Amino acid sequence: MEEAYSNLNNAYLQIKGMIVVEGFYALVAGFVITTFVFKLAGIIKEMVHEGKGFNAKQFYELGREYILCIALICIMPVLLDTLETVLAYAADRLMESLAAGGVYNPDNIWKKPIEQLFDDLMNSDIIDIAVNGLDTAFDSLLGAVGSFGGVAYDYLMLVFLCTRYLILILLEVISPLAIACLYNSDTRSSFYTWARQMVGCYMLYPGFVIASVFSDLIVVNYVQQRPWSVVLMVIFSFILKLTMLATVKATVNKWL
């Protein structure tokens, strides 16, 4: 799982490139600019024909809304890509610092306990294996369950992050339209709804990382120190991390 967060971010950027999100931004930006030009021409025509003279306030109010929309549409793709890259980089550096500082190895917390479980099984006396064949088969089954649970524990965080990236991509696809809704008072509420969802999506990233690290520290400092079987510890740890990650998602959804 080395550089896992950066690799996941690269996959996200590749998907965005395939969808051609920037094309949506360009299309909506062109529509906004065209609408702005027509409205500006209408105001100038009205001033000329009716002899009202130059009204700086009217130009300012019109330009403020459209220029803001165009500016957001122009900077949003770069801003989101940069923010995602920074978040992934920070998460990878955090994992590296935990491993380098001797706190724990985030790459595979259950590798050594499960390897020790299988070593004990393989080093059993051949006579004991022959006499206790059923028990040995059951121990092998438990070892397989423990191995699967250990791998599932290590990759559970990435599953939650993948769902978060999926939500982010969907929000980015409609982001040009959401931003375009900003310049019309009748549709402005749609922009605010989209903005709240984006804020929630970005709250999930640090929330998932904190929950994952917190769960790992509980497992390393408490669960693995208990005199329980490895399989029982793996199952408990998986439920612990799943619950903490789900709590983060539920809490963010509740805030929104």
Wavefront OBJ file of the C-alpha trace (Angstrom):
o trace
v 0.000 0.000 0.000
v 2.995 2.280 -0.496
v 1.880 5.718 -1.748
v -1.676 4.363 -1.728
v -3.339 7.752 -1.437
v -1.327 9.296 -4.260
v -2.036 6.275 -6.469
v -5.742 6.606 -5.737
v -5.563 10.302 -6.585
v -3.857 9.457 -9.898
v -6.708 7.094 -10.743
v -9.176 9.873 -9.940
v -7.347 12.277 -12.271
v -7.330 9.665 -15.040
v -11.083 9.158 -14.730
v -11.600 12.912 -14.886
v -9.502 13.044 -18.045
v -11.612 10.315 -19.633
v -14.843 12.132 -18.788
v -13.362 15.402 -20.127
v -14.728 17.485 -17.257
v -12.846 20.526 -18.573
v -15.022 20.348 -21.685
v -18.122 20.856 -19.551
v -16.498 23.874 -17.929
v -15.635 25.365 -21.326
v -19.167 24.770 -22.638
v -20.864 26.409 -19.655
v -18.309 29.254 -19.606
v -19.125 29.953 -23.244
v -22.835 30.003 -22.442
v -22.331 32.392 -19.502
v -20.136 34.733 -21.552
v -22.654 34.738 -24.413
v -25.495 35.535 -22.029
v -23.439 38.303 -20.447
v -22.694 39.875 -23.854
v -26.361 39.828 -24.877
v -27.489 41.355 -21.594
v -24.765 43.984 -21.802
v -25.797 44.816 -25.367
v -29.416 45.108 -24.219
v -28.502 47.563 -21.477
v -26.443 49.703 -23.868
v -29.238 49.660 -26.454
v -31.766 50.705 -23.822
v -29.541 53.597 -22.715
v -29.036 54.817 -26.277
v -32.669 54.596 -27.400
v -34.255 55.951 -24.244
v -31.580 58.548 -23.566
v -31.064 57.473 -19.968
v -27.340 58.059 -20.087
v -24.587 55.974 -18.544
v -25.561 54.093 -15.382
v -22.442 52.772 -13.681
v -24.409 50.955 -10.970
v -26.323 48.897 -13.519
v -23.103 47.888 -15.273
v -21.491 47.011 -11.941
v -24.355 44.826 -10.733
v -24.488 42.937 -14.027
v -20.724 42.533 -14.317
v -20.254 41.452 -10.715
v -22.459 38.377 -11.040
v -21.180 37.234 -14.418
v -17.508 37.901 -13.742
v -17.748 35.925 -10.492
v -19.297 32.972 -12.328
v -16.716 33.048 -15.105
v -13.853 33.324 -12.590
v -15.151 30.329 -10.604
v -15.559 28.256 -13.758
v -11.982 29.092 -14.819
v -10.258 28.340 -11.500
v -12.406 25.447 -10.251
v -10.736 22.592 -12.231
v -7.221 23.675 -11.207
v -8.293 24.355 -7.623
v -9.947 20.947 -7.144
v -7.085 18.998 -8.755
v -4.524 20.836 -6.613
v -6.526 20.326 -3.434
v -6.886 16.582 -4.089
v -3.163 16.223 -4.798
v -2.279 18.076 -1.585
v -4.649 15.915 0.483
v -3.233 12.687 -0.987
v 0.353 13.862 -0.481
v -0.339 14.819 3.140
v -1.987 11.451 3.842
v 0.964 9.519 2.360
v 3.452 11.593 4.377
v 1.437 10.926 7.527
v 1.583 7.175 6.937
v 5.326 7.387 6.275
v 5.914 9.341 9.477
v 3.991 6.776 11.526
v 6.128 3.959 10.106
v 9.423 5.877 10.342
v 8.678 6.975 13.895
v 8.138 3.405 15.006
v 4.502 4.014 15.963
v 3.234 1.192 13.729
v 3.463 -0.018 10.131
v 0.325 1.140 8.321
v 1.029 -1.033 5.267
v 0.070 -4.331 6.870
v -0.824 -4.384 10.540
v -1.878 -8.042 10.565
v 0.920 -9.526 8.445
v 3.152 -10.737 11.284
v 0.381 -12.130 13.555
v -1.169 -14.098 10.674
v 2.224 -15.370 9.477
v 2.937 -16.524 13.032
v -0.430 -18.294 13.111
v 0.402 -20.273 9.965
v 3.963 -20.966 11.154
v 2.619 -22.486 14.363
v 0.213 -24.588 12.338
v 2.888 -25.801 9.897
v 5.354 -26.528 12.692
v 2.918 -28.740 14.553
v 4.050 -32.264 15.204
v 3.068 -34.640 12.377
v 1.632 -37.123 14.874
v -0.576 -34.441 16.440
v -1.798 -33.473 12.986
v -2.671 -37.092 12.164
v -4.434 -37.664 15.488
v -6.230 -34.322 15.550
v -7.005 -34.065 11.871
v -10.388 -32.385 12.367
v -8.975 -29.818 14.755
v -6.103 -29.121 12.367
v -8.504 -28.611 9.466
v -10.544 -26.245 11.596
v -7.420 -24.305 12.565
v -6.497 -24.028 8.883
v -9.959 -22.678 8.119
v -9.620 -20.129 10.892
v -6.226 -19.161 9.510
v -7.765 -18.566 6.081
v -10.525 -16.459 7.637
v -7.929 -14.496 9.571
v -5.890 -13.873 6.411
v -8.916 -12.603 4.521
v -9.943 -10.434 7.483
v -6.450 -8.977 7.778
v -6.377 -8.001 4.103
v -9.926 -6.620 4.328
v -8.920 -4.548 7.361
v -5.946 -3.034 5.541
v -7.984 -2.082 2.458
v -11.223 -1.024 4.144
v -10.079 2.593 4.298
v -9.414 2.616 0.540
v -12.932 1.307 -0.124
v -14.424 4.273 1.733
v -12.085 6.676 -0.057
v -13.090 5.203 -3.427
v -16.763 5.893 -2.683
v -15.791 9.427 -1.686
v -13.910 9.925 -4.977
v -16.943 8.668 -6.881
v -19.135 11.273 -5.169
v -16.527 13.948 -5.911
v -16.402 13.077 -9.620
v -20.194 13.242 -9.892
v -20.201 16.624 -8.154
v -17.458 17.878 -10.467
v -19.351 16.779 -13.572
v -22.292 19.008 -12.625
v -20.144 21.780 -11.110
v -20.200 24.035 -14.221
v -23.994 23.971 -14.235
v -24.092 24.562 -10.484
v -21.809 27.573 -10.814
v -23.894 28.888 -13.704
v -26.907 28.813 -11.392
v -25.162 31.408 -9.235
v -25.853 34.363 -11.524
v -29.634 33.854 -11.457
v -31.468 34.556 -8.211
v -34.119 31.956 -9.060
v -31.557 29.148 -9.359
v -29.023 30.337 -6.786
v -30.260 27.839 -4.176
v -29.087 25.008 -6.467
v -25.559 26.393 -6.325
v -25.637 26.541 -2.518
v -26.870 22.927 -2.365
v -24.002 21.845 -4.604
v -21.502 23.863 -2.535
v -22.670 22.184 0.694
v -22.193 18.774 -0.898
v -18.668 19.720 -2.017
v -17.778 20.906 1.497
v -19.086 17.633 2.913
v -17.079 15.638 0.368
v -13.887 17.425 1.400
v -14.683 16.919 5.081
v -14.788 13.170 4.453
v -11.124 12.916 3.414
v -9.497 14.076 6.684
v -12.314 12.398 8.599
v -11.570 9.003 7.023
v -7.819 9.405 7.579
v -8.291 10.323 11.257
v -10.718 7.437 11.804
v -8.355 4.974 10.109
v -5.294 6.055 12.091
v -7.290 6.106 15.337
v -8.535 2.574 14.651
v -5.014 1.371 13.802
v -3.617 2.797 17.041
v -6.340 1.073 19.072
v -5.580 -2.212 17.323
v -1.795 -1.957 17.798
v -1.795 -0.648 21.355
v -4.747 -2.570 22.777
v -6.313 -5.302 20.638
v -3.065 -7.031 19.640
v -1.925 -6.991 23.273
v -4.892 -9.111 24.387
v -4.572 -12.899 24.899
v -7.191 -13.571 22.222
v -6.938 -15.720 19.139
v -5.670 -13.944 16.037
v -8.925 -14.574 14.170
v -11.011 -13.045 16.942
v -8.731 -10.001 17.058
v -8.945 -9.549 13.281
v -12.743 -9.769 13.275
v -13.050 -7.306 16.158
v -10.596 -4.903 14.508
v -12.444 -5.035 11.190
v -15.741 -4.213 12.908
v -14.033 -1.405 14.835
v -12.597 0.290 11.729
v -15.805 -0.223 9.727
v -17.841 1.368 12.523
v -15.514 4.353 12.868
v -15.415 5.046 9.116
v -19.194 4.684 8.841
v -19.592 7.065 11.792
v -17.546 9.714 9.990
v -19.705 9.406 6.877
v -22.959 9.480 8.865
v -21.821 12.485 10.900
v -20.877 14.510 7.813
v -24.188 13.609 6.137
v -26.033 14.742 9.255
v -24.242 18.107 9.289
v -25.267 18.680 5.695
l 1 2 3 4 5 6 7 8 9 10 11 12 13 14 15 16 17 18 19 20 21 22 23 24 25 26 27 28 29 30 31 32 33 34 35 36 37 38 39 40 41 42 43 44 45 46 47 48 49 50 51 52 53 54 55 56 57 58 59 60 61 62 63 64 65 66 67 68 69 70 71 72 73 74 75 76 77 78 79 80 81 82 83 84 85 86 87 88 89 90 91 92 93 94 95 96 97 98 99 100 101 102 103 104 105 106 107 108 109 110 111 112 113 114 115 116 117 118 119 120 121 122 123 124 125 126 127 128 129 130 131 132 133 134 135 136 137 138 139 140 141 142 143 144 145 146 147 148 149 150 151 152 153 154 155 156 157 158 159 160 161 162 163 164 165 166 167 168 169 170 171 172 173 174 175 176 177 178 179 180 181 182 183 184 185 186 187 188 189 190 191 192 193 194 195 196 197 198 199 200 201 202 203 204 205 206 207 208 209 210 211 212 213 214 215 216 217 218 219 220 221 222 223 224 225 226 227 228 229 230 231 232 233 234 235 236 237 238 239 240 241 242 243 244 245 246 247 248 249 250 251 252 253 254 255 256
